[in-house]
């Protein structure tokens, strides 16, 4: 977190239990004002439960939650200066677009003329000013998502919570909305807390990311550091593709003590006897074209090692003997996975 920024959200020792099942297990987290912060993890990792606790849709079993240094964990959701955008949009089907957008202002008893003005400004910001009389059923998925965003920002919340808001969109529209979301957050300057299981989406959008597993945070860092220097075995395997060497393989193959990871793009391929230096030797087991690159699976000892090569690299025959080299700086030592105290609840 940038030192010059105030803290928008602070969690200390937050737990959420459902009977004997621990959904959130002692989470400590600080999110800065104006930050685009993502919570990333697989289903059941606790990220959505944490979002619901911040929003006030659920109460923590233990711990505290503060918004702008104000304790809120015992306050109702409507008493917190946050708003939430859901994956299913949650638009009112019987209200037209502008009525949906101004609904929160109506609840806050804003005068009709003022709320209509603010709603129109929010629609213009989302480039949907011409759609104010349409009904939600007449809109595309991308348009409905923009309406949901306009409804959320029109009340000027300090924090906007986004629960996998792009999950229902196709790939092209999803990528377009990623750009628009980032631009919107930058222009508004408010704190965005974004929940996703899509690591590429989190890397693209975020200032920082918290990676969740079994109700705990494995690592909080910038996208670059998460990818280049994963702290745990789980982060290395979940964020991008990584080659993991356990203690035994690290000792035998790398000559190092501990558990290590090497990203596929950091391995260089050569041929035995060609003068190319190699620290690992193996056999080509598979070769896949993945657009700008080829992914080559190499059998090294009893491991399968993934290598990413440019699309114009020499062809590789199945069974071909090759050697692999790498820079010491590209080898990262990681912590081994910790056992969870209890299974996490499904989100």
Buried (B, 14 or more C-beta within 10 A) or exposed (E): BEEEBEBBBBBBEBBBBEEEEBBBBBBEBBBBBBBBBBBBBBEBBBBBBBBBBBBBBBEBBEBBBBBBEEEBBEBEBEEBBBBBBBBEBEBEEEBBBBBBBBBBBEEEEBEEEEBBBBBBBBBEBBEBBEBBEBBBEEBEBBBBBBBBBBBBBBBEBBBBBBBBBBBBBEEEBBBBBBEBBBEBBEEBEBBBBBBBBBBEBBBBBBBBBBBBBBBBBBBBBBBEBBBBBBBBBBBBBBBBEBBBBEEEBBEEBBEBEBBBBBBBBBBBBBEEEEEBEBBBBBEBBEBEEEEEBBBBBBBBEEBEBBBBBEEEEEEBEEEBEBBBBBEEEBBBEBBEBEEEEBEBBEB
